[in-house]
């Protein structure tokens, strides 16, 4: 067995390599699941599974005046945002326009969604004085996703000189 064969042999460590794109897809799919659940609860008006305690009150958060944006439930907007990001990720490999502009479009969507998520956390903590673990999970996913997309854009714009070397 030569050294080259040893290096290219599939091992558990190199069978699955975490990449930035994998992280983005993972966040998008997890976000679809969480916002899909929130949308389902909003649509069917079934009781939401929520942590019991003084700090957590999912019903207060989900039914507050802040749970809608221009009359549309925020849960629906979150689901639409994650589906849009998934669509852009798919189209980047299939369309010249999206191959060129998809990253900037994803960054713009993620930037707005992240700022809005920060605003929603502020509302939960300081205005409503109640938290929803599902909403917080979305906001954590959105923060990680925004960081991944920001890093991807930074690399694309030449911030990572090693990439171009």
C-alpha positions in Angstrom: 0.0 0.0 0.0 1.4 3.4 -1.0 1.2 6.6 0.8 -1.2 8.0 -1.8 -3.6 5.0 -1.2 -3.5 5.6 2.5 -4.4 9.3 2.1 -7.3 8.7 -0.3 -8.8 5.8 1.6 -12.2 6.5 3.0 -12.0 6.7 6.8 -14.8 7.7 9.2 -13.1 11.1 9.6 -13.1 12.1 6.0 -16.3 10.3 4.7 -18.3 13.3 5.8 -16.6 16.7 5.8 -18.5 19.6 7.3 -18.6 22.4 4.7 -20.0 25.8 4.9 -22.7 24.8 2.4 -23.6 21.8 4.5 -24.0 24.1 7.6 -26.2 26.5 5.6 -28.4 23.6 4.4 -28.6 22.1 7.9 -29.7 25.5 9.3 -32.2 26.0 6.5 -33.8 22.6 6.9 -33.9 22.9 10.7 -35.4 26.4 10.3 -38.1 24.9 7.9 -38.9 22.3 10.6 -39.2 24.9 13.4 -41.1 27.5 11.5 -43.2 24.8 9.9 -44.2 23.7 13.4 -45.0 27.3 14.4 -47.0 27.8 11.3 -48.9 24.5 11.9 -49.8 25.6 15.4 -50.9 29.1 14.2 -53.0 27.6 11.4 -54.7 24.9 13.3 -54.8 26.7 16.7 -53.7 23.5 18.5 -51.9 23.9 21.9 -48.2 24.4 21.5 -45.7 22.2 23.3 -44.0 24.6 25.6 -41.7 24.4 28.6 -43.6 25.0 31.8 -42.3 27.8 34.0 -42.5 31.4 35.0 -40.1 32.5 32.2 -41.7 30.6 29.3 -45.2 31.4 28.1 -45.5 30.4 24.4 -49.2 31.3 24.2 -48.5 34.9 25.4 -45.8 35.2 22.7 -47.7 33.5 19.9 -50.9 35.5 20.5 -49.4 38.9 21.2 -49.9 41.9 19.0 -46.3 41.4 17.9 -47.0 37.9 16.4 -48.1 39.4 13.1 -46.3 41.6 10.6 -48.7 43.6 8.4 -51.4 41.2 9.3 -49.5 38.1 8.4 -48.5 35.7 11.2 -44.7 35.9 11.7 -44.6 32.1 11.7 -45.7 32.1 8.0 -43.1 34.7 7.1 -40.4 32.7 8.8 -41.4 29.6 6.9 -41.5 31.6 3.6 -38.1 33.0 4.4 -36.5 29.6 4.9 -38.2 28.2 1.8 -36.9 31.1 -0.2 -33.4 30.5 1.0 -33.7 26.8 0.1 -35.0 27.8 -3.3 -32.0 30.2 -3.9 -29.6 27.5 -2.8 -31.1 25.1 -5.3 -31.2 27.7 -8.1 -27.6 28.7 -7.7 -26.5 25.5 -9.3 -29.0 25.7 -12.1 -29.2 29.3 -13.3 -26.5 31.7 -14.4 -28.4 34.6 -12.8 -28.7 32.9 -9.4 -25.1 31.6 -9.7 -24.0 35.2 -9.9 -26.5 36.9 -7.6 -27.8 34.2 -5.3 -25.3 34.8 -2.5 -26.1 38.5 -2.3 -29.8 37.7 -2.4 -29.4 35.1 0.4 -27.3 37.6 2.4 -30.0 40.3 2.0 -32.8 38.0 3.1 -30.7 36.7 6.0 -29.7 40.2 7.1 -33.3 41.4 7.3 -34.4 38.2 9.0 -31.6 38.4 11.6 -32.3 42.0 12.5 -36.0 41.2 12.8 -35.2 38.2 14.9 -33.1 40.4 17.3 -36.1 42.7 17.5 -38.3 39.8 18.4 -36.0 38.6 21.1 -36.1 42.2 22.5 -39.8 42.1 22.5 -40.0 38.8 24.3 -37.5 39.8 27.0 -38.4 43.4 27.6 -41.9 44.0 26.4 -43.8 40.8 26.8 -41.6 39.4 29.6 -42.3 36.0 28.3 -40.3 33.6 26.2 -41.2 31.0 23.6 -38.6 28.2 23.3 -39.7 27.6 19.7 -39.3 31.2 18.8 -35.9 31.3 20.5 -34.8 28.2 18.6 -35.7 30.0 15.4 -33.7 33.0 16.4 -30.7 30.9 17.3 -30.9 29.1 14.0 -31.2 32.4 12.2 -28.2 33.8 14.0 -26.0 30.8 13.1 -27.4 30.9 9.5 -26.7 34.6 9.2 -23.1 34.0 10.4 -22.6 31.2 7.9 -23.9 33.3 5.0 -21.9 36.4 6.1 -18.8 34.3 6.2 -19.5 32.8 2.8 -20.0 36.3 1.4 -16.8 37.5 3.1 -14.9 34.6 1.5 -16.4 35.3 -1.9 -15.4 39.0 -1.7 -11.8 38.0 -1.1 -11.7 38.2 2.7 -10.1 34.7 2.8 -6.9 35.2 0.9 -6.0 31.5 1.3 -9.0 30.6 -0.9 -7.5 32.5 -3.8 -3.9 31.3 -3.3 
